[in-house]
Amino acid sequence: MLGQFMASVGEIREVFTLVDFYQYIKGVEYLICVAFFVGFPIFYRYLHKQDDSAAADQH
């Protein structure tokens, strides 16, 4: 089941009904949210790590 999910993540498929379209878009939105919630803390740490090393050099 996980293999099928991973194979269909990047798949662009044809949708025929409005419900299919909403389900497909909802899945894409969830992936974007997960990517943001993982990526933002990493980016935030990267930005503040640069500030911490610069502040340590000044003292």
Distance bins in CASP14 RR format, pairs under 12 A and 6 or more apart:
PFRMAT RR
TARGET T0000
AUTHOR 0000-0000-0000
RMODE 2
METHOD distances of the structure
MODEL  1
1 7 0 0 0 0 0 1 0 0 0 0 0
1 8 0 0 0 0 0 1 0 0 0 0 0
2 8 0 0 0 0 0 1 0 0 0 0 0
2 9 0 0 0 0 0 1 0 0 0 0 0
3 9 0 0 0 0 1 0 0 0 0 0 0
4 11 0 0 0 0 0 1 0 0 0 0 0
5 11 0 0 0 0 0 1 0 0 0 0 0
5 27 0 0 0 0 0 1 0 0 0 0 0
5 30 0 0 0 0 0 1 0 0 0 0 0
5 31 0 0 0 0 0 1 0 0 0 0 0
6 31 0 0 0 0 0 1 0 0 0 0 0
7 13 0 0 0 0 0 1 0 0 0 0 0
8 23 0 0 0 0 0 1 0 0 0 0 0
8 24 0 0 0 0 1 0 0 0 0 0 0
8 27 0 0 0 0 0 1 0 0 0 0 0
8 28 0 0 0 0 0 1 0 0 0 0 0
8 31 0 0 0 0 0 1 0 0 0 0 0
9 24 0 0 0 0 0 1 0 0 0 0 0
9 27 0 0 0 0 1 0 0 0 0 0 0
9 28 0 0 0 0 1 0 0 0 0 0 0
9 30 0 0 0 0 0 1 0 0 0 0 0
9 31 1 0 0 1 0 0 0 0 0 0 0
9 32 0 0 0 0 0 1 0 0 0 0 0
9 34 0 0 0 0 0 1 0 0 0 0 0
9 35 0 0 0 0 0 1 0 0 0 0 0
10 24 0 0 0 0 0 1 0 0 0 0 0
10 27 0 0 0 0 0 1 0 0 0 0 0
10 28 0 0 0 0 1 0 0 0 0 0 0
10 31 0 0 0 0 1 0 0 0 0 0 0
11 24 0 0 0 0 1 0 0 0 0 0 0
11 27 0 0 0 0 0 1 0 0 0 0 0
11 28 0 0 0 0 0 1 0 0 0 0 0
12 24 0 0 0 0 1 0 0 0 0 0 0
12 28 0 0 0 0 0 1 0 0 0 0 0
13 20 0 0 0 0 1 0 0 0 0 0 0
13 21 0 0 0 0 0 1 0 0 0 0 0
13 23 0 0 0 0 0 1 0 0 0 0 0
13 24 1 0 0 1 0 0 0 0 0 0 0
13 25 0 0 0 0 0 1 0 0 0 0 0
13 27 0 0 0 0 0 1 0 0 0 0 0
13 28 0 0 0 0 0 1 0 0 0 0 0
14 20 0 0 0 0 1 0 0 0 0 0 0
14 21 0 0 0 0 0 1 0 0 0 0 0
14 24 0 0 0 0 1 0 0 0 0 0 0
15 21 1 0 1 0 0 0 0 0 0 0 0
15 22 0 0 0 0 1 0 0 0 0 0 0
15 23 0 0 0 0 1 0 0 0 0 0 0
15 24 1 0 1 0 0 0 0 0 0 0 0
15 25 0 0 0 0 1 0 0 0 0 0 0
15 26 0 0 0 0 0 1 0 0 0 0 0
15 28 0 0 0 0 0 1 0 0 0 0 0
16 23 0 0 0 0 0 1 0 0 0 0 0
16 24 0 0 0 0 0 1 0 0 0 0 0
17 23 0 0 0 0 1 0 0 0 0 0 0
17 24 0 0 0 0 0 1 0 0 0 0 0
18 24 0 0 0 0 0 1 0 0 0 0 0
18 25 0 0 0 0 0 1 0 0 0 0 0
19 25 0 0 0 0 0 1 0 0 0 0 0
19 26 0 0 0 0 0 1 0 0 0 0 0
20 26 0 0 0 0 0 1 0 0 0 0 0
20 27 0 0 0 0 0 1 0 0 0 0 0
21 27 0 0 0 0 0 1 0 0 0 0 0
21 28 0 0 0 0 0 1 0 0 0 0 0
22 28 0 0 0 0 0 1 0 0 0 0 0
22 29 0 0 0 0 0 1 0 0 0 0 0
23 29 0 0 0 0 0 1 0 0 0 0 0
23 30 0 0 0 0 0 1 0 0 0 0 0
24 30 0 0 0 0 0 1 0 0 0 0 0
24 31 0 0 0 0 0 1 0 0 0 0 0
25 31 0 0 0 0 0 1 0 0 0 0 0
25 32 0 0 0 0 0 1 0 0 0 0 0
26 32 0 0 0 0 0 1 0 0 0 0 0
26 33 0 0 0 0 0 1 0 0 0 0 0
27 33 0 0 0 0 1 0 0 0 0 0 0
27 34 0 0 0 0 0 1 0 0 0 0 0
28 34 0 0 0 0 0 1 0 0 0 0 0
28 35 0 0 0 0 0 1 0 0 0 0 0
29 35 0 0 0 0 0 1 0 0 0 0 0
29 36 0 0 0 0 0 1 0 0 0 0 0
30 36 0 0 0 0 0 1 0 0 0 0 0
30 37 0 0 0 0 0 1 0 0 0 0 0
31 37 0 0 0 0 0 1 0 0 0 0 0
31 38 0 0 0 0 0 1 0 0 0 0 0
32 38 0 0 0 0 0 1 0 0 0 0 0
32 39 0 0 0 0 0 1 0 0 0 0 0
32 40 0 0 0 0 0 1 0 0 0 0 0
33 39 0 0 0 0 0 1 0 0 0 0 0
33 40 0 0 0 0 0 1 0 0 0 0 0
34 40 0 0 0 0 0 1 0 0 0 0 0
35 41 0 0 0 0 0 1 0 0 0 0 0
35 42 0 0 0 0 0 1 0 0 0 0 0
35 43 0 0 0 0 0 1 0 0 0 0 0
36 42 0 0 0 0 0 1 0 0 0 0 0
36 43 0 0 0 0 1 0 0 0 0 0 0
36 44 0 0 0 0 0 1 0 0 0 0 0
37 43 0 0 0 0 0 1 0 0 0 0 0
37 44 0 0 0 0 0 1 0 0 0 0 0
38 44 0 0 0 0 0 1 0 0 0 0 0
38 45 0 0 0 0 0 1 0 0 0 0 0
39 45 0 0 0 0 1 0 0 0 0 0 0
39 46 0 0 0 0 1 0 0 0 0 0 0
40 46 0 0 0 0 0 1 0 0 0 0 0
40 47 0 0 0 0 0 1 0 0 0 0 0
41 47 0 0 0 0 0 1 0 0 0 0 0
41 48 0 0 0 0 0 1 0 0 0 0 0
42 48 0 0 0 0 0 1 0 0 0 0 0
42 49 0 0 0 0 0 1 0 0 0 0 0
43 49 0 0 0 0 0 1 0 0 0 0 0
43 50 0 0 0 0 0 1 0 0 0 0 0
44 50 0 0 0 0 0 1 0 0 0 0 0
44 51 0 0 0 0 0 1 0 0 0 0 0
45 51 0 0 0 0 0 1 0 0 0 0 0
45 52 0 0 0 0 1 0 0 0 0 0 0
46 52 0 0 0 0 0 1 0 0 0 0 0
46 53 0 0 0 0 0 1 0 0 0 0 0
47 53 0 0 0 0 0 1 0 0 0 0 0
47 54 0 0 0 0 0 1 0 0 0 0 0
48 54 0 0 0 0 0 1 0 0 0 0 0
48 55 0 0 0 0 0 1 0 0 0 0 0
49 55 0 0 0 0 0 1 0 0 0 0 0
49 56 0 0 0 0 0 1 0 0 0 0 0
50 56 0 0 0 0 0 1 0 0 0 0 0
50 57 0 0 0 0 0 1 0 0 0 0 0
51 57 0 0 0 0 0 1 0 0 0 0 0
51 58 0 0 0 0 0 1 0 0 0 0 0
52 58 0 0 0 0 0 1 0 0 0 0 0
52 59 0 0 0 0 0 1 0 0 0 0 0
53 59 0 0 0 0 0 1 0 0 0 0 0
END
